[in-house]
Amino acid sequence: MKLAEVKNHLKNLKTISFQLPDGELVPGHFHVTEVGNVSKHFIDCGGVIRKEEVVNFQLWNANDYDHRLHPEKLVQIIELSEEKLNIDENLAVEVEYQGRSIETFTLEFDGAKFLLVNKQTDCLAKDQCGIPAEKPKLKMANLNSTNTCTPGGGCC
């Protein structure tokens, strides 16, 4: 999800909620401790130099149970970040949240709450690394049965 989409969704909400991939909600007293512009400049295993840039939100829980971040306040924080850090609203948003370690998620919206979606690692140069393309999965029921052996047919 792009930063501009996040701001548009926030403008239509009365409360903010984030749902983890297992369905659990991030406690309502979370803080957004950082809004940042993260740039990654790297070389993949095939030797291709790449750059990625995302907007990063860091969510954090404190023992501040009376704290509730309102949508309009988060919009203000985002707009300040855009101005001061020169953040492009067309960048994708990633969210950091404390699990067993710092976990990073992509972001989706279901009409009422923001969904934290697990990220996966991937090889960006499969063709250079000799990793074979995935074979298509076939259902046995869909295979043509005209070339099959039958008892007494002499083909087995």
Phi, psi and omega in degrees: 000139180277156180301320179300322179293320178301312180299318180298318178295319181299324182294344180253008182251152173262333176222158179251133172220145178240133179248129178286162181302332179277004179096344179289143177271142170296133181309141185297346181265023180295158173245148166265102187274341179212142163232118186222166175253113184250125179245134180237120180243117189210171175241133180276175185291351176264002177091007180272128177278133184227157173227138174230145178220130180222163169265136183241130171252136173249122177262142182215141176256136175238180175275022181268074188291344180272353183281132173220121178278123180269150183307317182294329177290319178293324175299317178298318179296317179297314181295323175296318178296319177300316182290309187283329183254002180056049182276133178277125182290353178267004177281149176290153179253134171242151182237130173262139178212145182282112170249231173293333173215190175286120180256143181243133184233155165273176188231136173228172180224133182256013181101341180228326183219160177274135182254125176273121186249130180303140173262155179233146172284159180203153173274126182271355183227048183306321181293333179273339185264354181079018178279121183291149176295150179295136177283143178293142179273129181247146174267131181303325182294338182269356181285145179291125185263008182287338182257026181265153178280147175236152178305131179079004182278349176082004181266347183260000000 
